[in-house]
C-alpha cells in the first residue's frame, strides 16, 4: 500500500513538472528587451531614447484583440557613479504606457503616461507604446561636468483583463507577464 501511494505521488510529480516545462511559454526566447538606447541632451535636460522590442508577440496581440489591456511600465534611474563609494541616485522616473482595443469602434486607445491617443492601425498604436523618444530624465544644471553617470532602464509588460473576476484568474498565470533585466548605460557628462 505504501509503495502504491509513493509511486502515484512520484507519477503525479513527474507529470506536473513535464507539463509545466512544456506548456509554459519560454520568456527567455520571446521575452521583451530594450534596444537602441541613446542618452542625449537638449539645451536644458538629459534625455533618454530607447525601444522596447518583442512586446507584441502573437499571444500578446491575441490578448489585446480579445479585450485585454496591455500595460508597459518603464523604470528609469540615473546614478552618479563613484569608484570607492556607493553610487548616488539622482533621478527616478516611473512611466506607464497602456494600449487597449475597442472592437465596436475598431480603434486602439493608447495612454502614454497620461497622454491619450487613438489609432486605427495596430502597428502604429504598438509603436507609440514601445518607442520612447526624448524622455527628460534630469535637468542638466543638476549634473556636474566631467563626472561619470549611469542610466538604468527596466521595462515590465503586463496583460490586464477588463473585468475584476477575470483579473483574479489571470493573476494566477504570471508567466503571461514579462520584464527586461536592468539595462545600464554609463556616460560622462
ZIQUIFEN-V173831 format. One line per field, one symbol per residue. ss: DSSP state (~ for helix, > for strand, _ for the rest). phi: phi as a letter, one per 40 degrees, with the letter a starting at -180 (. if undefined). psi: psi as a letter, one per 20 degrees, with the letter a starting at -180 (. if undefined). A space follows every 10 residues. Layout:
# ZIQUIFEN-V173831
ss: ???
phi: ???
psi: ???
This chain:
# ZIQUIFEN-V173831
ss: _~~~~~~~~~ ~~~~~~~~~~ ~~~___~~~~ __>>>>>>>> >___>>>>>> >>>____~~~ ~~~~~___>> >>>>>>>>>> _______>>> >>>>>>>>>> >>____>>>> >>__>>>>>_ _~~~~~~~~~ >>>>>>>>>~ ~~_____>>> >>>>>>>>>> ___~~~~~~~ ~__~~~_>>_ __>>>>>>_
phi: .ccccccccc cdcccccccc cccccccccb ccacbfcbba accbbcbbba bbcgcbcccc cccccchccb bbbbbbbbbc cbcbbccbcb aabbbbbbaa bbcccfbbbb bbfhccbbbc bccccccccc bbbgcccacc ccbbcgbcbb bbbbbbbbbb ccccccdccc ccbccccaac ccbbbcabb
psi: ghhggggggg gggggggggh ghipqohghi qqqprlpppa qahhqpqppr qoqkhmahgg ggggijiqpp poppppqpqp pqhirqqpph qppoqppqpq pohgilqppp onliopqqqh pgghghghhi opolppgqph iiqpqjqpqp pppppppqpp qhqhghhggh hhmiihqqqr rppppqrp.
